[in-house]
């Protein structure tokens, strides 16, 4: 008499560790497109419109880029971001 008692147990657990998943309400933006828009047309808020933030774009448009100070701050912030980034 042969006792053949093989017990195969599969305990696979799949975990999604995808860090590139879309953020709720976020828009995928290219760092360099945003940088050049900010550098060349920042006082008009072009980079804010590109990021999908039309109210901030209108604010920059009406205040000349928050008196150019906002443009400089945004240029530094954009350079510090990864490419691509979610706005």
C-alpha distances in whole Angstrom, upper triangle without the diagonal:
4,7,10,12,16,19,22,25,28,31,34,37,40,44,47,49,52,55,57,56,60,61,62,66,66,67,66,69,70,72,74,75,76,78,80,81,82,84,86,86,85,88,87,84,82,79,79,79,76,74,74,76,80,81,81,82,85,86,86,88,91,91,91,88,88,91,89,88,85,84,84,82,79,80,78,76,75,74,72,70,67,67,66,66,66,69
4,6,9,12,15,18,22,25,28,31,34,37,40,44,46,48,52,53,53,56,58,59,63,63,64,63,66,66,68,70,72,72,74,76,77,78,80,82,82,81,84,84,80,79,76,75,75,73,70,71,73,76,78,78,79,82,83,83,85,87,88,88,84,85,88,86,84,81,81,81,78,76,76,75,72,71,71,68,66,63,63,62,63,63,66
4,6,9,12,16,19,22,25,28,31,34,37,41,43,45,49,51,50,53,55,56,60,60,61,60,63,64,65,68,69,70,71,74,75,75,77,80,80,79,82,81,78,76,73,72,73,70,68,68,70,73,75,75,76,79,80,80,82,85,85,85,81,82,85,83,81,78,78,78,75,73,73,72,69,68,68,66,63,60,61,60,60,60,63
4,6,10,12,16,19,22,25,28,31,34,38,40,42,46,47,47,50,52,53,57,57,58,57,60,61,62,65,66,66,68,71,71,72,74,76,76,75,78,78,74,73,70,69,69,67,64,65,67,70,72,72,73,76,77,77,79,81,82,81,78,79,82,80,78,75,75,75,72,70,70,69,66,65,65,63,60,57,57,56,57,57,60
4,6,10,13,16,19,22,25,28,31,35,37,40,43,45,44,47,49,50,54,54,55,54,57,58,60,62,64,64,66,68,69,70,72,74,74,73,76,75,72,70,67,66,67,64,62,62,64,67,69,69,70,73,74,74,76,79,79,79,75,76,79,77,75,72,72,72,69,67,68,66,63,63,62,60,58,55,55,54,54,54,57
4,6,10,13,16,19,22,25,28,32,34,36,40,42,41,44,46,47,51,51,52,51,54,55,56,59,60,61,62,65,65,66,68,70,70,69,73,72,68,67,64,63,63,61,58,59,61,64,66,66,67,70,71,71,73,75,75,75,72,73,76,74,72,69,69,69,66,64,64,63,60,59,59,57,54,51,51,50,51,51,54
4,6,10,13,16,19,22,25,29,31,33,37,39,38,41,43,44,48,48,49,48,51,52,54,56,58,58,60,62,63,63,66,68,68,67,70,69,65,64,61,60,61,58,56,56,58,61,63,63,64,67,68,68,70,72,72,73,69,70,73,71,69,66,66,66,63,61,62,60,57,56,56,54,51,49,49,48,48,48,51
4,7,10,12,16,19,22,25,27,30,33,35,35,38,40,41,45,45,46,45,48,49,50,53,54,54,56,59,59,60,62,64,64,63,66,66,62,61,57,57,57,55,52,53,55,58,60,59,61,64,64,64,67,69,69,69,66,67,70,68,66,63,63,63,60,58,58,57,54,53,53,51,48,45,45,44,45,44,48
4,6,9,13,16,19,22,25,27,31,33,32,35,37,38,41,42,43,42,45,46,48,50,52,52,54,56,57,57,60,62,62,60,63,63,59,58,55,54,54,52,49,50,52,55,57,56,58,61,61,61,64,66,66,66,63,63,67,65,63,60,60,60,57,55,55,54,51,50,50,48,45,42,43,42,42,42,45
4,6,9,12,16,19,21,24,27,29,28,31,33,34,38,38,39,38,41,43,44,47,48,48,50,53,53,54,56,58,58,57,60,59,56,54,51,50,51,48,46,46,48,52,53,53,54,57,58,58,60,63,63,63,59,60,63,61,59,56,56,56,54,51,52,51,48,47,47,44,42,39,39,38,38,38,41
4,6,10,13,16,18,21,25,27,26,29,31,32,36,36,37,36,39,41,42,45,46,46,48,51,51,51,54,56,56,54,57,57,53,52,49,48,49,46,43,44,46,49,51,50,52,55,55,55,58,60,60,60,57,57,60,58,57,54,54,54,51,49,49,48,45,44,44,42,39,37,37,36,36,36,39
4,6,10,13,15,18,21,23,23,26,28,29,33,33,34,33,36,37,38,41,42,42,44,47,47,48,50,52,52,51,54,54,50,49,45,45,45,43,40,41,43,46,48,47,49,52,52,52,54,57,57,57,54,54,57,55,54,51,50,50,48,46,46,45,42,41,41,39,36,33,34,33,33,32,35
4,6,10,12,15,18,21,20,23,24,26,29,29,31,30,33,34,36,39,40,40,42,44,45,45,47,50,49,48,51,50,47,46,42,42,42,40,37,38,39,43,44,44,45,48,49,49,51,54,54,54,50,51,54,52,50,47,47,47,45,42,43,42,39,38,38,36,33,31,31,30,30,29,32
4,7,9,12,15,17,16,20,21,23,26,26,28,26,30,31,32,35,36,36,38,41,41,42,44,46,46,45,48,47,44,42,39,38,39,36,34,34,36,40,41,41,42,45,46,46,48,51,51,51,47,48,51,49,48,44,44,44,42,39,40,39,36,35,35,33,30,28,28,27,26,26,29
4,6,9,12,14,13,17,18,20,23,23,25,24,27,28,29,33,34,33,35,38,38,39,41,43,43,42,45,44,40,39,36,35,36,34,31,31,33,37,38,38,39,42,42,43,45,47,47,47,44,45,48,46,44,41,41,41,38,36,37,36,32,32,32,30,27,24,25,24,23,23,26
4,6,9,11,10,13,15,17,20,20,21,20,23,25,26,29,30,30,32,35,35,35,38,40,40,38,41,41,37,36,32,32,32,30,27,28,30,33,35,34,36,39,39,39,41,44,44,44,41,41,44,43,41,38,38,38,35,33,34,33,30,28,29,27,24,21,22,20,20,19,22
4,6,9,9,13,14,17,20,19,20,19,22,23,24,27,28,28,29,32,33,33,35,38,38,36,39,39,35,34,31,30,31,29,26,27,29,32,34,33,34,37,38,37,40,42,42,42,38,39,42,40,38,35,35,35,33,30,31,30,27,26,26,24,21,18,19,18,18,17,21
4,5,6,10,12,15,18,16,17,15,18,19,21,24,25,25,26,29,30,30,32,35,34,33,36,36,32,31,28,27,28,25,23,24,26,29,31,30,31,35,35,35,37,40,40,39,36,37,40,38,36,33,33,33,30,28,28,28,25,23,24,22,19,16,16,15,15,15,18
4,6,9,10,13,16,14,15,13,16,17,18,21,22,22,23,26,27,27,29,32,31,30,33,33,29,28,25,24,25,23,20,21,23,27,28,27,28,32,32,32,34,37,36,36,33,34,36,34,33,30,29,29,27,24,25,24,21,20,20,18,15,13,13,12,12,12,15
4,6,9,12,14,12,12,10,13,14,15,18,19,19,21,24,24,25,27,29,29,28,31,30,27,25,22,22,23,20,17,19,21,25,27,26,26,30,30,30,32,35,35,34,31,32,35,33,32,28,28,28,26,23,24,23,20,18,19,18,14,12,11,10,9,9,13
4,6,9,12,10,11,10,14,16,18,21,21,21,23,26,26,26,29,31,30,29,32,31,27,26,23,22,23,20,18,18,20,24,26,25,26,29,30,30,32,35,35,35,32,33,36,34,33,29,29,30,27,25,25,25,22,20,22,20,17,15,14,12,11,10,13
4,6,8,7,8,8,12,14,16,20,19,19,21,24,23,24,27,29,28,26,29,28,24,23,20,19,19,17,14,15,17,20,22,22,23,26,27,27,29,31,32,32,29,30,33,32,31,27,27,28,26,23,24,24,21,19,21,20,16,15,14,12,10,8,11
4,6,5,8,9,12,15,17,20,20,18,21,24,23,23,26,28,27,25,28,27,23,22,19,18,18,17,14,14,15,19,20,20,21,24,25,25,27,29,30,30,27,28,31,30,29,25,25,26,24,21,23,23,19,18,20,19,15,15,15,13,10,7,9
4,6,9,11,14,18,19,23,22,20,23,26,24,24,28,30,28,26,28,27,23,23,20,18,18,17,14,13,15,18,19,19,21,23,24,25,27,29,30,30,27,28,32,31,30,26,26,28,25,23,25,25,21,20,23,22,19,18,18,16,13,10,10
4,7,10,13,16,18,21,20,18,21,24,22,22,26,27,25,23,25,24,20,20,18,15,15,14,11,10,11,14,15,16,17,20,21,22,23,25,26,27,24,25,29,28,27,23,24,26,24,21,23,24,20,19,22,21,18,18,18,16,13,9,9
4,7,9,13,14,18,17,15,18,20,19,19,23,24,22,21,23,22,18,18,15,13,13,12,9,8,10,14,15,15,16,19,20,20,22,25,25,26,23,24,27,26,25,21,21,23,21,18,20,21,17,16,19,18,15,15,14,12,9,5,5
4,6,10,12,15,14,12,16,18,16,17,20,22,20,19,22,20,17,15,13,12,11,9,7,7,10,13,15,15,15,18,20,20,21,24,25,25,22,23,27,25,25,21,20,22,21,17,19,20,17,15,18,18,14,14,13,10,8,5,5
4,7,10,12,12,11,14,16,16,17,20,21,20,19,22,21,18,16,13,13,13,10,8,10,13,15,18,17,17,21,22,21,23,26,26,26,23,25,28,25,25,22,21,22,21,17,18,19,16,13,16,16,12,11,9,7,6,5,7
4,6,9,8,7,11,13,12,13,16,17,17,16,19,18,15,13,10,11,11,8,6,9,12,15,17,16,15,19,20,19,20,24,24,23,20,22,25,22,22,19,18,19,18,14,15,16,14,11,13,14,10,10,8,6,5,6,7
4,6,5,6,9,10,11,12,14,16,16,16,19,19,16,14,11,13,13,10,9,12,15,17,20,18,17,21,22,20,22,25,25,24,21,23,25,22,22,20,17,18,18,14,14,15,13,10,11,13,10,9,6,5,7,9,10
4,6,5,6,9,10,10,12,14,15,14,18,18,16,14,10,12,14,11,10,14,15,18,20,18,17,21,21,19,21,24,24,22,19,21,23,20,20,17,15,15,15,12,10,12,10,7,7,9,7,7,5,6,7,10,10
4,5,5,6,8,10,10,12,14,14,17,18,16,13,11,14,15,12,12,16,17,19,22,19,18,22,22,20,21,24,24,22,19,22,23,20,20,18,15,15,16,13,11,12,12,8,8,11,10,10,8,9,11,13,14
4,5,5,6,9,10,11,11,12,16,15,13,10,8,11,12,9,10,13,15,17,20,18,16,19,20,18,19,22,22,20,18,21,22,19,20,18,15,16,17,13,12,14,14,10,11,14,12,13,10,10,11,13,13
4,6,5,6,9,10,10,10,13,13,11,8,5,8,10,7,8,11,12,14,17,14,13,16,17,15,16,20,19,17,15,17,19,16,17,14,12,13,13,10,9,12,11,7,10,12,11,12,10,10,10,12,11
4,5,5,6,9,10,9,13,14,12,10,7,11,13,11,11,15,15,17,19,16,15,18,18,15,17,20,19,17,14,17,18,15,15,13,10,11,12,9,6,9,9,6,7,11,10,12,11,12,12,14,13
4,5,5,6,8,9,12,13,12,10,8,12,13,11,13,16,17,18,20,18,15,18,19,16,17,20,20,17,15,18,19,15,17,15,11,12,14,11,9,12,13,10,11,14,14,15,14,14,15,17,16
4,6,5,5,6,10,9,8,6,5,9,10,8,10,13,14,14,17,14,12,15,16,13,13,17,17,14,12,16,17,14,16,14,10,12,14,11,10,13,14,11,13,16,15,17,15,15,15,16,15
4,6,5,4,8,9,7,7,5,8,10,10,11,14,13,14,16,13,11,14,14,11,12,15,15,12,9,13,14,11,12,10,7,9,10,7,7,10,11,9,11,14,14,16,16,16,15,16,14
4,6,6,9,10,10,10,9,12,14,13,15,18,17,18,19,16,14,17,17,13,14,17,16,13,11,14,14,11,12,11,8,8,11,9,7,11,12,11,11,15,15,18,17,18,18,19,18
4,6,8,9,10,9,9,13,14,13,16,18,18,18,20,17,14,17,17,13,13,17,16,13,12,15,15,12,14,14,10,12,14,12,11,14,16,14,15,18,19,21,19,20,20,21,20
4,6,6,7,6,7,10,11,11,14,16,15,15,16,14,11,13,14,10,10,13,13,10,9,13,13,11,14,12,9,12,14,12,11,15,16,14,16,19,19,21,20,20,20,21,18
4,5,5,6,6,8,10,11,12,15,13,13,14,11,9,11,11,8,9,12,11,8,6,10,11,8,10,9,6,9,11,9,9,13,13,12,14,17,17,20,19,19,19,19,16
4,6,8,9,10,12,14,15,16,15,14,14,11,9,10,10,6,6,9,8,5,4,8,8,7,10,9,7,10,12,11,12,15,16,15,18,20,20,23,23,23,22,22,19
4,6,8,9,9,12,14,14,13,11,12,10,7,8,9,6,4,8,9,6,6,10,11,10,13,11,10,13,15,13,14,17,18,17,19,22,21,24,23,23,22,21,18
4,6,5,6,9,10,11,9,9,10,7,4,7,8,5,5,9,10,8,6,10,12,11,13,10,9,12,13,10,12,15,15,14,17,19,18,21,20,20,18,18,15
4,5,5,6,9,10,10,9,12,10,7,9,11,9,9,12,13,11,10,13,15,13,15,13,11,14,15,12,13,16,15,14,16,19,18,20,18,18,17,17,14
4,5,5,6,9,9,10,12,10,8,11,12,10,11,15,15,13,11,14,16,14,15,12,10,12,13,9,10,13,12,10,13,15,14,16,15,14,13,13,11
4,5,5,6,5,7,8,6,5,9,10,8,10,13,13,13,10,13,15,14,15,11,10,14,13,10,12,14,13,11,15,16,15,17,17,15,14,13,9
4,5,5,5,5,8,8,5,8,11,10,10,14,15,14,13,15,18,17,18,15,14,17,17,13,15,18,16,14,18,19,18,19,18,17,15,14,11
4,5,7,8,12,11,9,12,14,13,13,17,18,17,15,17,20,18,19,16,14,17,17,13,14,17,15,13,16,18,15,16,15,13,12,12,9
4,6,8,11,10,9,13,14,13,15,18,19,18,15,17,20,19,19,15,14,17,16,12,14,16,13,11,15,16,13,14,13,12,10,8,6
4,6,9,9,9,12,14,14,15,17,19,19,16,18,21,21,21,17,17,20,18,15,17,19,17,15,18,19,17,18,17,15,13,10,7
4,6,6,6,9,10,11,12,15,16,16,14,15,19,18,18,15,15,18,16,13,16,18,16,15,19,19,17,19,18,17,14,12,8
4,5,5,6,9,10,10,12,14,15,13,15,18,18,19,16,16,19,18,15,18,21,19,17,21,22,20,22,22,20,18,16,12
4,5,5,6,9,10,11,12,14,13,13,17,17,18,15,16,19,18,16,19,21,19,19,22,23,22,24,24,22,20,17,14
4,5,5,6,8,10,10,12,10,10,14,14,14,11,12,15,14,12,15,17,15,15,19,20,19,21,22,21,18,16,12
4,5,5,6,9,10,10,9,11,14,14,15,11,11,15,15,12,15,18,16,16,19,21,19,22,21,20,18,17,13
4,5,5,6,9,10,10,11,14,14,16,13,14,17,17,15,18,21,20,19,23,24,23,25,25,24,22,20,17
4,5,5,6,8,8,8,11,12,13,11,12,15,15,14,17,19,18,18,22,23,23,25,26,25,22,21,17
4,6,5,6,4,6,9,9,11,8,9,12,13,11,14,17,16,16,19,21,21,23,24,23,21,20,17
4,6,6,6,8,10,11,13,11,11,15,16,14,16,19,19,19,22,24,23,26,26,25,23,23,19
4,6,8,8,10,12,14,13,13,17,17,17,19,22,21,22,25,26,26,29,29,28,26,25,22
4,5,5,6,9,10,10,11,14,15,15,17,19,19,20,23,24,25,28,28,28,26,25,22
4,5,5,6,9,9,9,12,14,13,15,18,18,19,21,23,24,27,27,27,25,25,22
4,5,5,7,6,6,9,10,10,12,14,15,15,18,19,20,23,23,24,22,22,18
4,6,6,5,7,10,10,11,13,15,15,17,19,20,21,25,25,26,23,23,20
4,5,7,8,10,11,13,14,16,17,18,20,22,23,27,27,28,26,26,23
4,5,5,6,9,10,11,13,14,15,17,19,20,24,24,25,24,24,21
4,5,5,6,9,10,11,12,14,16,17,19,22,24,25,23,23,20
4,5,5,6,9,10,10,12,14,15,16,20,21,22,20,20,17
4,5,5,6,9,10,10,12,14,15,19,19,20,18,19,16
4,5,5,6,9,10,11,13,15,18,19,20,19,20,18
4,5,5,6,9,10,11,13,16,18,19,17,18,16
4,5,5,6,9,10,11,14,15,16,14,15,13
4,5,5,6,9,10,13,14,15,14,16,15
4,6,5,6,9,12,14,16,15,17,15
4,5,5,7,10,12,14,12,13,12
4,5,5,8,10,11,9,11,11
4,6,8,9,11,11,14,14
4,7,10,12,11,13,13
4,7,8,7,10,10
4,6,6,9,11
3,5,9,11
4,7,10
4,6
4
